[in-house]
Amino acid sequence: MYNLVFDTTATSCSVALQKDGKLVSGFYKEMDFGQAEALILAIKDILQQKNFQMTDLAGIGVCVGPGSFTGVRASISAARTFALALP
């Protein structure tokens, strides 16, 4: 079972693709600003590296804080968008 988890709540952007709780692929970049812009590209890159589609995932996880309001909102918005767009 594969899960995609991500976090934009702090001074970094991180994305991890996990299988049964173990890291398969990941992205991490320290940044003061621009986490929301980096998030979608990082997710796209990780999925392309492993030849995955969003429909191959069993779940999506997102960090909800503590952290900046804008960062929390960016992660939750991305997760909700994926959930609404997928069957």
N, CA, C and O atoms as a printed pandas DataFrame, in Angstrom:
     atom_number atom_name residue_name chain_id  residue_number  x_coord  y_coord  z_coord
0              1         N          MET        A               1    0.845   -1.166    0.000
1              2        CA          MET        A               1    0.000    0.000    0.000
2              3         C          MET        A               1    0.900    1.242    0.000
3              4         O          MET        A               1    1.764    1.392    0.864
4              5         N          TYR        A               2    0.690    2.115   -0.962
5              6        CA          TYR        A               2    1.474    3.334   -1.105
6              7         C          TYR        A               2    0.684    4.538   -0.600
7              8         O          TYR        A               2   -0.514    4.667   -0.849
8              9         N          ASN        A               3    1.378    5.407    0.109
9             10        CA          ASN        A               3    0.795    6.645    0.606
10            11         C          ASN        A               3    1.694    7.812    0.234
11            12         O          ASN        A               3    2.917    7.681    0.188
12            13         N          LEU        A               4    1.080    8.944   -0.029
13            14        CA          LEU        A               4    1.795   10.180   -0.296
14            15         C          LEU        A               4    1.549   11.106    0.880
15            16         O          LEU        A               4    0.400   11.374    1.233
16            17         N          VAL        A               5    2.617   11.592    1.487
17            18        CA          VAL        A               5    2.487   12.503    2.627
18            19         C          VAL        A               5    3.324   13.749    2.356
19            20         O          VAL        A               5    4.390   13.676    1.745
20            21         N          PHE        A               6    2.824   14.895    2.821
21            22        CA          PHE        A               6    3.569   16.124    2.589
22            23         C          PHE        A               6    3.319   17.146    3.672
23            24         O          PHE        A               6    2.352   17.071    4.429
24            25         N          ASP        A               7    4.253   18.134    3.721
25            26        CA          ASP        A               7    4.225   19.150    4.765
26            27         C          ASP        A               7    4.771   20.462    4.219
27            28         O          ASP        A               7    5.864   20.503    3.654
28            29         N          THR        A               8    4.008   21.528    4.389
29            30        CA          THR        A               8    4.462   22.870    4.020
30            31         C          THR        A               8    4.257   23.837    5.182
31            32         O          THR        A               8    4.181   25.048    4.972
32            33         N          THR        A               9    4.168   23.318    6.401
33            34        CA          THR        A               9    3.802   24.159    7.538
34            35         C          THR        A               9    4.970   24.919    8.149
35            36         O          THR        A               9    4.748   25.894    8.868
36            37         N          ALA        A              10    6.194   24.510    7.891
37            38        CA          ALA        A              10    7.354   25.151    8.515
38            39         C          ALA        A              10    8.190   25.862    7.456
39            40         O          ALA        A              10    7.669   26.276    6.421
40            41         N          THR        A              11    9.460   25.997    7.714
41            42        CA          THR        A              11   10.349   26.678    6.776
42            43         C          THR        A              11   10.955   25.701    5.782
43            44         O          THR        A              11   12.127   25.804    5.420
44            45         N          SER        A              12   10.144   24.761    5.351
45            46        CA          SER        A              12   10.581   23.786    4.357
46            47         C          SER        A              12    9.368   23.233    3.625
47            48         O          SER        A              12    8.222   23.446    4.019
48            49         N          CYS        A              13    9.657   22.528    2.564
49            50        CA          CYS        A              13    8.631   21.781    1.835
50            51         C          CYS        A              13    9.124   20.351    1.772
51            52         O          CYS        A              13   10.240   20.100    1.319
52            53         N          SER        A              14    8.310   19.413    2.219
53            54        CA          SER        A              14    8.718   18.017    2.176
54            55         C          SER        A              14    7.577   17.154    1.653
55            56         O          SER        A              14    6.402   17.375    1.945
56            57         N          VAL        A              15    7.980   16.164    0.866
57            58        CA          VAL        A              15    7.035   15.222    0.275
58            59         C          VAL        A              15    7.662   13.840    0.395
59            60         O          VAL        A              15    8.857   13.673    0.151
60            61         N          ALA        A              16    6.862   12.855    0.768
61            62        CA          ALA        A              16    7.365   11.487    0.871
62            63         C          ALA        A              16    6.366   10.518    0.259
63            64         O          ALA        A              16    5.159   10.621    0.479
64            65         N          LEU        A              17    6.889    9.583   -0.506
65            66        CA          LEU        A              17    6.111    8.458   -1.007
66            67         C          LEU        A              17    6.505    7.272   -0.142
67            68         O          LEU        A              17    7.680    6.915   -0.063
68            69         N          GLN        A              18    5.526    6.667    0.501
69            70        CA          GLN        A              18    5.790    5.577    1.432
70            71         C          GLN        A              18    5.079    4.308    0.996
71            72         O          GLN        A              18    3.990    4.341    0.422
72            73         N          LYS        A              19    5.726    3.195    1.285
73            74        CA          LYS        A              19    5.079    1.891    1.111
74            75         C          LYS        A              19    5.136    1.189    2.459
75            76         O          LYS        A              19    6.215    0.940    2.996
76            77         N          ASP        A              20    3.981    0.876    2.992
77            78        CA          ASP        A              20    3.869    0.222    4.296
78            79         C          ASP        A              20    4.678    0.961    5.364
79            80         O          ASP        A              20    5.325    0.335    6.203
80            81         N          GLY        A              21    4.637    2.294    5.327
81            82        CA          GLY        A              21    5.297    3.119    6.322
82            83         C          GLY        A              21    6.779    3.349    6.103
83            84         O          GLY        A              21    7.417    4.031    6.905
84            85         N          LYS        A              22    7.343    2.799    5.037
85            86        CA          LYS        A              22    8.769    2.977    4.755
86            87         C          LYS        A              22    8.947    3.896    3.553
87            88         O          LYS        A              22    8.198    3.816    2.580
88            89         N          LEU        A              23    9.943    4.764    3.631
89            90        CA          LEU        A              23   10.200    5.740    2.585
90            91         C          LEU        A              23   10.644    5.066    1.290
91            92         O          LEU        A              23   11.592    4.280    1.280
92            93         N          VAL        A              24    9.949    5.383    0.202
93            94        CA          VAL        A              24   10.298    4.901   -1.133
94            95         C          VAL        A              24   11.009    6.007   -1.897
95            96         O          VAL        A              24   12.007    5.763   -2.574
96            97         N          SER        A              25   10.489    7.223   -1.784
97            98        CA          SER        A              25   11.073    8.378   -2.454
98            99         C          SER        A              25   10.667    9.621   -1.682
99           100         O          SER        A              25    9.612    9.655   -1.048
100          101         N          GLY        A              26   11.513   10.641   -1.740
101          102        CA          GLY        A              26   11.190   11.839   -1.001
102          103         C          GLY        A              26   11.806   13.095   -1.584
103          104         O          GLY        A              26   12.711   13.049   -2.417
104          105         N          PHE        A              27   11.286   14.214   -1.119
105          106        CA          PHE        A              27   11.765   15.536   -1.490
106          107         C          PHE        A              27   11.775   16.383   -0.230
107          108         O          PHE        A              27   10.827   16.353    0.554
108          109         N          TYR        A              28   12.860   17.145   -0.036
109          110        CA          TYR        A              28   12.936   18.048    1.105
110          111         C          TYR        A              28   13.755   19.258    0.681
111          112         O          TYR        A              28   14.844   19.118    0.126
112          113         N          LYS        A              29   13.224   20.447    0.946
113          114        CA          LYS        A              29   13.953   21.665    0.632
114          115         C          LYS        A              29   13.630   22.715    1.674
115          116         O          LYS        A              29   12.466   23.026    1.924
116          117         N          GLU        A              30   14.681   23.262    2.282
117          118        CA          GLU        A              30   14.521   24.384    3.208
118          119         C          GLU        A              30   14.176   25.620    2.391
119          120         O          GLU        A              30   14.812   25.899    1.375
120          121         N          MET        A              31   13.168   26.358    2.838
121          122        CA          MET        A              31   12.775   27.582    2.151
122          123         C          MET        A              31   11.934   28.443    3.078
123          124         O          MET        A              31   11.077   27.944    3.807
124          125         N          ASP        A              32   12.192   29.739    3.040
125          126        CA          ASP        A              32   11.410   30.659    3.858
126          127         C          ASP        A              32   10.058   30.951    3.224
127          128         O          ASP        A              32    9.062   31.136    3.924
128          129         N          PHE        A              33   10.029   30.991    1.895
129          130        CA          PHE        A              33    8.805   31.287    1.155
130          131         C          PHE        A              33    8.716   30.361   -0.056
131          132         O          PHE        A              33    9.726   29.824   -0.511
132          133         N          GLY        A              34    7.508   30.181   -0.573
133          134        CA          GLY        A              34    7.321   29.431   -1.820
134          135         C          GLY        A              34    7.024   27.959   -1.651
135          136         O          GLY        A              34    7.078   27.211   -2.627
136          137         N          GLN        A              35    6.712   27.516   -0.441
137          138        CA          GLN        A              35    6.426   26.100   -0.219
138          139         C          GLN        A              35    5.248   25.617   -1.059
139          140         O          GLN        A              35    5.287   24.523   -1.622
140          141         N          ALA        A              36    4.209   26.430   -1.140
141          142        CA          ALA        A              36    3.018   26.033   -1.897
142          143         C          ALA        A              36    3.352   25.843   -3.375
143          144         O          ALA        A              36    2.850   24.920   -4.017
144          145         N          GLU        A              37    4.194   26.716   -3.908
145          146        CA          GLU        A              37    4.567   26.603   -5.317
146          147         C          GLU        A              37    5.439   25.382   -5.564
147          148         O          GLU        A              37    5.327   24.749   -6.614
148          149         N          ALA        A              38    6.299   25.044   -4.623
149          150        CA          ALA        A              38    7.200   23.899   -4.778
150          151         C          ALA        A              38    6.477   22.567   -4.566
151          152         O          ALA        A              38    6.900   21.545   -5.105
152          153         N          LEU        A              39    5.402   22.569   -3.794
153          154        CA          LEU        A              39    4.723   21.334   -3.417
154          155         C          LEU        A              39    4.238   20.528   -4.606
155          156         O          LEU        A              39    4.576   19.350   -4.725
156          157         N          ILE        A              40    3.469   21.119   -5.476
157          158        CA          ILE        A              40    2.866   20.372   -6.580
158          159         C          ILE        A              40    3.935   19.842   -7.528
159          160         O          ILE        A              40    3.831   18.713   -8.007
160          161         N          LEU        A              41    4.960   20.641   -7.804
161          162        CA          LEU        A              41    6.048   20.176   -8.670
162          163         C          LEU        A              41    6.801   19.015   -8.028
163          164         O          LEU        A              41    7.188   18.072   -8.719
164          165         N          ALA        A              42    7.012   19.073   -6.717
165          166        CA          ALA        A              42    7.700   17.985   -6.025
166          167         C          ALA        A              42    6.872   16.700   -6.073
167          168         O          ALA        A              42    7.419   15.620   -6.297
168          169         N          ILE        A              43    5.576   16.809   -5.868
169          170        CA          ILE        A              43    4.698   15.639   -5.950
170          171         C          ILE        A              43    4.737   15.054   -7.356
171          172         O          ILE        A              43    4.862   13.841   -7.527
172          173         N          LYS        A              44    4.630   15.911   -8.352
173          174        CA          LYS        A              44    4.679   15.458   -9.749
174          175         C          LYS        A              44    5.985   14.723  -10.042
175          176         O          LYS        A              44    5.974   13.654  -10.651
176          177         N          ASP        A              45    7.106   15.293   -9.610
177          178        CA          ASP        A              45    8.413   14.682   -9.857
178          179         C          ASP        A              45    8.544   13.320   -9.183
179          180         O          ASP        A              45    9.028   12.369   -9.796
180          181         N          ILE        A              46    8.117   13.221   -7.929
181          182        CA          ILE        A              46    8.217   11.943   -7.206
182          183         C          ILE        A              46    7.375   10.875   -7.879
183          184         O          ILE        A              46    7.839    9.748   -8.053
184          185         N          LEU        A              47    6.153   11.202   -8.262
185          186        CA          LEU        A              47    5.288   10.225   -8.909
186          187         C          LEU        A              47    5.839    9.813  -10.267
187          188         O          LEU        A              47    5.764    8.639  -10.631
188          189         N          GLN        A              48    6.395   10.767  -11.027
189          190        CA          GLN        A              48    6.975   10.432  -12.332
190          191         C          GLN        A              48    8.212    9.550  -12.190
191          192         O          GLN        A              48    8.417    8.640  -12.993
192          193         N          GLN        A              49    9.041    9.811  -11.174
193          194        CA          GLN        A              49   10.240    9.000  -10.949
194          195         C          GLN        A              49    9.887    7.532  -10.742
195          196         O          GLN        A              49   10.603    6.644  -11.204
196          197         N          LYS        A              50    8.805    7.288  -10.060
197          198        CA          LYS        A              50    8.387    5.918   -9.747
198          199         C          LYS        A              50    7.332    5.384  -10.711
199          200         O          LYS        A              50    6.799    4.290  -10.524
200          201         N          ASN        A              51    7.036    6.176  -11.748
201          202        CA          ASN        A              51    6.036    5.798  -12.750
202          203         C          ASN        A              51    4.680    5.510  -12.097
203          204         O          ASN        A              51    4.022    4.517  -12.406
204          205         N          PHE        A              52    4.283    6.399  -11.193
205          206        CA          PHE        A              52    3.024    6.281  -10.473
206          207         C          PHE        A              52    2.044    7.320  -10.976
207          208         O          PHE        A              52    2.431    8.354  -11.521
208          209         N          GLN        A              53    0.785    7.030  -10.787
209          210        CA          GLN        A              53   -0.301    7.975  -10.989
210          211         C          GLN        A              53   -0.948    8.193   -9.617
211          212         O          GLN        A              53   -0.778    7.379   -8.709
212          213         N          MET        A              54   -1.676    9.274   -9.475
213          214        CA          MET        A              54   -2.361    9.520   -8.202
214          215         C          MET        A              54   -3.328    8.383   -7.865
215          216         O          MET        A              54   -3.554    8.091   -6.690
216          217         N          THR        A              55   -3.890    7.750   -8.873
217          218        CA          THR        A              55   -4.840    6.663   -8.632
218          219         C          THR        A              55   -4.161    5.408   -8.079
219          220         O          THR        A              55   -4.849    4.503   -7.608
220          221         N          ASP        A              56   -2.834    5.333   -8.125
221          222        CA          ASP        A              56   -2.099    4.195   -7.561
222          223         C          ASP        A              56   -1.941    4.299   -6.050
223          224         O          ASP        A              56   -1.509    3.345   -5.403
224          225         N          LEU        A              57   -2.286    5.448   -5.485
225          226        CA          LEU        A              57   -2.089    5.683   -4.064
226          227         C          LEU        A              57   -3.279    5.205   -3.245
227          228         O          LEU        A              57   -4.432    5.335   -3.657
228          229         N          ALA        A              58   -2.977    4.651   -2.082
229          230        CA          ALA        A              58   -4.033    4.228   -1.165
230          231         C          ALA        A              58   -4.474    5.367   -0.256
231          232         O          ALA        A              58   -5.604    5.376    0.232
232          233         N          GLY        A              59   -3.578    6.330   -0.028
233          234        CA          GLY        A              59   -3.925    7.420    0.868
234          235         C          GLY        A              59   -3.030    8.622    0.699
235          236         O          GLY        A              59   -1.941    8.540    0.131
236          237         N          ILE        A              60   -3.512    9.743    1.204
237          238        CA          ILE        A              60   -2.772   10.996    1.202
238          239         C          ILE        A              60   -2.758   11.507    2.635
239          240         O          ILE        A              60   -3.797   11.564    3.293
240          241         N          GLY        A              61   -1.574   11.877    3.116
241          242        CA          GLY        A              61   -1.446   12.427    4.455
242          243         C          GLY        A              61   -0.849   13.813    4.392
243          244         O          GLY        A              61   -0.029   14.113    3.524
244          245         N          VAL        A              62   -1.266   14.656    5.321
245          246        CA          VAL        A              62   -0.811   16.039    5.318
246          247         C          VAL        A              62   -0.606   16.506    6.759
247          248         O          VAL        A              62   -1.384   16.168    7.651
248          249         N          CYS        A              63    0.442   17.279    6.965
249          250        CA          CYS        A              63    0.706   17.856    8.280
250          251         C          CYS        A              63   -0.201   19.070    8.483
251          252         O          CYS        A              63   -0.327   19.909    7.591
252          253         N          VAL        A              64   -0.820   19.159    9.633
253          254        CA          VAL        A              64   -1.741   20.271    9.894
254          255         C          VAL        A              64   -1.227   21.210   10.978
255          256         O          VAL        A              64   -2.001   21.980   11.547
256          257         N          GLY        A              65    0.049   21.155   11.263
257          258        CA          GLY        A              65    0.628   22.113   12.181
258          259         C          GLY        A              65    1.344   21.457   13.330
259          260         O          GLY        A              65    1.366   20.231   13.432
260          261         N          PRO        A              66    1.919   22.240   14.181
261          262        CA          PRO        A              66    1.872   23.692   14.165
262          263         C          PRO        A              66    2.707   24.252   13.019
263          264         O          PRO        A              66    3.555   23.566   12.448
264          265         N          GLY        A              67    2.450   25.483   12.706
265          266        CA          GLY        A              67    3.165   26.146   11.641
266          267         C          GLY        A              67    2.401   27.357   11.168
267          268         O          GLY        A              67    1.422   27.779   11.784
268          269         N          SER        A              68    2.859   27.903   10.075
269          270        CA          SER        A              68    2.209   29.101    9.559
270          271         C          SER        A              68    0.823   28.764    9.014
271          272         O          SER        A              68    0.601   27.685    8.464
272          273         N          PHE        A              69   -0.084   29.690    9.175
273          274        CA          PHE        A              69   -1.445   29.493    8.674
274          275         C          PHE        A              69   -1.449   29.258    7.173
275          276         O          PHE        A              69   -2.153   28.375    6.682
276          277         N          THR        A              70   -0.671   30.036    6.447
277          278        CA          THR        A              70   -0.620   29.901    4.990
278          279         C          THR        A              70   -0.055   28.539    4.595
279          280         O          THR        A              70   -0.549   27.910    3.660
280          281         N          GLY        A              71    0.977   28.082    5.305
281          282        CA          GLY        A              71    1.558   26.779    5.019
282          283         C          GLY        A              71    0.585   25.639    5.272
283          284         O          GLY        A              71    0.469   24.715    4.467
284          285         N          VAL        A              72   -0.109   25.717    6.393
285          286        CA          VAL        A              72   -1.123   24.694    6.710
286          287         C          VAL        A              72   -2.212   24.699    5.641
287          288         O          VAL        A              72   -2.623   23.645    5.156
288          289         N          ARG        A              73   -2.669   25.879    5.284
289          290        CA          ARG        A              73   -3.730   26.012    4.288
290          291         C          ARG        A              73   -3.290   25.454    2.931
291          292         O          ARG        A              73   -4.094   24.830    2.238
292          293         N          ALA        A              74   -2.041   25.664    2.544
293          294        CA          ALA        A              74   -1.540   25.161    1.264
294          295         C          ALA        A              74   -1.562   23.633    1.225
295          296         O          ALA        A              74   -1.997   23.038    0.239
296          297         N          SER        A              75   -1.091   23.003    2.300
297          298        CA          SER        A              75   -1.081   21.531    2.354
298          299         C          SER        A              75   -2.487   20.948    2.337
299          300         O          SER        A              75   -2.775   20.007    1.597
300          301         N          ILE        A              76   -3.353   21.516    3.157
301          302        CA          ILE        A              76   -4.725   21.001    3.225
302          303         C          ILE        A              76   -5.452   21.214    1.901
303          304         O          ILE        A              76   -6.192   20.336    1.457
304          305         N          SER        A              77   -5.254   22.353    1.274
305          306        CA          SER        A              77   -5.893   22.618   -0.024
306          307         C          SER        A              77   -5.441   21.624   -1.077
307          308         O          SER        A              77   -6.253   21.127   -1.857
308          309         N          ALA        A              78   -4.151   21.333   -1.104
309          310        CA          ALA        A              78   -3.637   20.358   -2.068
310          311         C          ALA        A              78   -4.240   18.972   -1.807
311          312         O          ALA        A              78   -4.685   18.301   -2.738
312          313         N          ALA        A              79   -4.251   18.553   -0.559
313          314        CA          ALA        A              79   -4.804   17.240   -0.216
314          315         C          ALA        A              79   -6.286   17.141   -0.557
315          316         O          ALA        A              79   -6.727   16.131   -1.104
316          317         N          ARG        A              80   -7.054   18.173   -0.243
317          318        CA          ARG        A              80   -8.485   18.174   -0.556
318          319         C          ARG        A              80   -8.728   18.158   -2.064
319          320         O          ARG        A              80   -9.641   17.486   -2.543
320          321         N          THR        A              81   -7.912   18.895   -2.803
321          322        CA          THR        A              81   -8.051   18.916   -4.256
322          323         C          THR        A              81   -7.806   17.543   -4.844
323          324         O          THR        A              81   -8.562   17.091   -5.705
324          325         N          PHE        A              82   -6.741   16.866   -4.383
325          326        CA          PHE        A              82   -6.466   15.515   -4.868
326          327         C          PHE        A              82   -7.611   14.571   -4.513
327          328         O          PHE        A              82   -8.033   13.763   -5.340
328          329         N          ALA        A              83   -8.109   14.673   -3.288
329          330        CA          ALA        A              83   -9.202   13.794   -2.858
330          331         C          ALA        A              83  -10.454   14.004   -3.671
331          332         O          ALA        A              83  -11.141   13.040   -4.009
332          333         N          LEU        A              84  -10.768   15.249   -3.995
333          334        CA          LEU        A              84  -11.959   15.544   -4.800
334          335         C          LEU        A              84  -11.796   15.108   -6.260
335          336         O          LEU        A              84  -12.761   14.708   -6.911
336          337         N          ALA        A              85  -10.583   15.192   -6.752
337          338        CA          ALA        A              85  -10.349   14.882   -8.163
338          339         C          ALA        A              85  -10.239   13.383   -8.430
339          340         O          ALA        A              85  -10.438   12.938   -9.560
340          341         N          LEU        A              86   -9.929   12.618   -7.416
341          342        CA          LEU        A              86   -9.736   11.180   -7.611
342          343         C          LEU        A              86  -11.020   10.409   -7.320
343          344         O          LEU        A              86  -11.832   10.826   -6.494
344          345         N          PRO        A              87  -11.193    9.288   -8.002
345          346        CA          PRO        A              87  -12.402    8.474   -7.772
346          347         C          PRO        A              87  -12.413    7.843   -6.396
347          348         O          PRO        A              87  -13.357    7.132   -6.051
